[in-house]
Amino acid sequence: MKHILLAALLAASFPAFASDTTKTETIKVNGDCGMCEATIEKAAMLPGVEKAEWDMDTKRLTITYNPEKVTLEAVQKSIAAEGYDTEMLQATDAAYKALPQCCQYNRKMN
């Protein structure tokens, strides 16, 4: 009986421990359309990222990640490599120009 109670106690406390290692942050990422949304979210999903959602209207990416496994800078580098400017990093001109026409947003950050 003690083992069952101990196992139940450990199982119940594990989600609380796991949530302590994740962070949720919001960063600005330029883009214009649904294709941008799909590409930005996919680029953000590095190992250690649990969730990535980009809002087309606000140009904000909300990510939930484990900072012990991935950095916010690494996520932004991955997004910039796809052609999208973030608040920290600007995509190369070549990556930006490789975007489909509908995804070539105004490159000035607000």
C-alpha positions as CSV (number, residue, x, y, z in Angstrom):
1,M,0.0,0.0,0.0
2,K,2.9,2.4,0.8
3,H,4.3,1.8,-2.7
4,I,1.1,2.7,-4.3
5,L,0.7,5.9,-2.3
6,L,4.3,6.8,-3.0
7,A,3.9,6.2,-6.7
8,A,0.7,8.2,-6.8
9,L,2.3,11.1,-4.9
10,L,5.3,11.1,-7.3
11,A,3.1,11.0,-10.4
12,A,0.9,13.8,-9.1
13,S,4.0,16.0,-8.3
14,F,5.8,15.4,-11.6
15,P,3.7,17.7,-13.8
16,A,4.3,20.5,-11.3
17,F,8.0,19.9,-11.5
18,A,7.9,19.7,-15.3
19,S,6.0,23.0,-15.7
20,D,8.8,24.7,-13.6
21,T,11.3,24.0,-16.5
22,T,9.2,25.6,-19.2
23,K,8.8,29.2,-20.1
24,T,6.3,31.0,-22.3
25,E,7.4,34.1,-24.2
26,T,6.1,36.2,-27.0
27,I,8.3,37.7,-29.7
28,K,7.6,39.9,-32.7
29,V,8.0,38.1,-36.1
30,N,7.2,39.8,-39.4
31,G,5.0,38.0,-41.8
32,D,1.7,38.5,-43.8
33,C,-0.3,35.4,-44.5
34,G,-1.3,31.9,-43.6
35,M,1.7,30.4,-45.4
36,C,3.9,32.7,-43.2
37,E,2.1,31.4,-40.1
38,A,2.8,27.7,-41.1
39,T,6.4,28.4,-41.9
40,I,7.1,30.5,-38.8
41,E,5.5,28.0,-36.5
42,K,7.4,25.0,-38.1
43,A,10.7,26.9,-37.9
44,A,10.1,27.6,-34.2
45,M,9.5,23.9,-33.4
46,L,13.1,23.1,-32.4
47,P,13.8,20.3,-29.9
48,G,12.8,21.7,-26.5
49,V,9.9,23.8,-27.9
50,E,6.6,22.5,-26.8
51,K,4.3,24.9,-28.6
52,A,4.6,27.7,-31.1
53,E,1.7,29.9,-32.3
54,W,2.0,33.0,-34.5
55,D,-0.8,35.5,-34.7
56,M,-1.1,37.1,-38.1
57,D,-2.8,40.2,-36.8
58,T,-0.4,41.1,-34.0
59,K,2.7,39.6,-35.7
60,R,3.5,37.9,-32.4
61,L,4.8,34.4,-31.9
62,T,4.0,32.8,-28.5
63,I,6.3,30.0,-27.7
64,T,6.4,27.6,-24.8
65,Y,9.8,26.0,-24.4
66,N,12.3,24.4,-22.1
67,P,15.3,26.9,-21.7
68,E,17.5,24.0,-20.6
69,K,17.1,22.4,-24.1
70,V,16.7,25.4,-26.4
71,T,17.3,29.2,-26.3
72,L,15.1,31.9,-27.5
73,E,18.0,33.1,-29.7
74,A,18.2,29.6,-31.4
75,V,14.4,29.8,-32.1
76,Q,14.8,33.2,-33.7
77,K,17.8,32.1,-35.7
78,S,15.7,29.2,-37.1
79,I,12.9,31.6,-38.0
80,A,15.3,34.1,-39.6
81,A,16.9,31.3,-41.7
82,E,13.5,30.8,-43.3
83,G,13.3,34.5,-44.3
84,Y,11.4,36.1,-41.5
85,D,12.7,39.0,-39.4
86,T,12.3,38.7,-35.6
87,E,12.7,41.4,-33.0
88,M,16.3,40.1,-32.4
89,L,17.5,38.9,-35.8
90,Q,17.0,40.0,-39.4
91,A,16.8,37.4,-42.1
92,T,19.4,37.6,-44.9
93,D,18.3,39.3,-48.1
94,A,18.6,36.0,-49.9
95,A,16.3,34.2,-47.5
96,Y,13.8,37.0,-47.6
97,K,13.8,37.1,-51.4
98,A,13.3,33.3,-51.5
99,L,9.9,33.7,-49.8
100,P,6.8,33.3,-52.0
101,Q,5.5,36.7,-53.2
102,C,2.6,36.7,-50.8
103,C,5.0,36.3,-47.9
104,Q,7.3,39.2,-48.7
105,Y,6.2,41.5,-45.9
106,N,7.3,45.0,-45.2
107,R,10.7,44.5,-43.6
108,K,10.5,47.5,-41.2
109,M,9.7,46.3,-37.7
110,N,7.2,48.4,-35.8
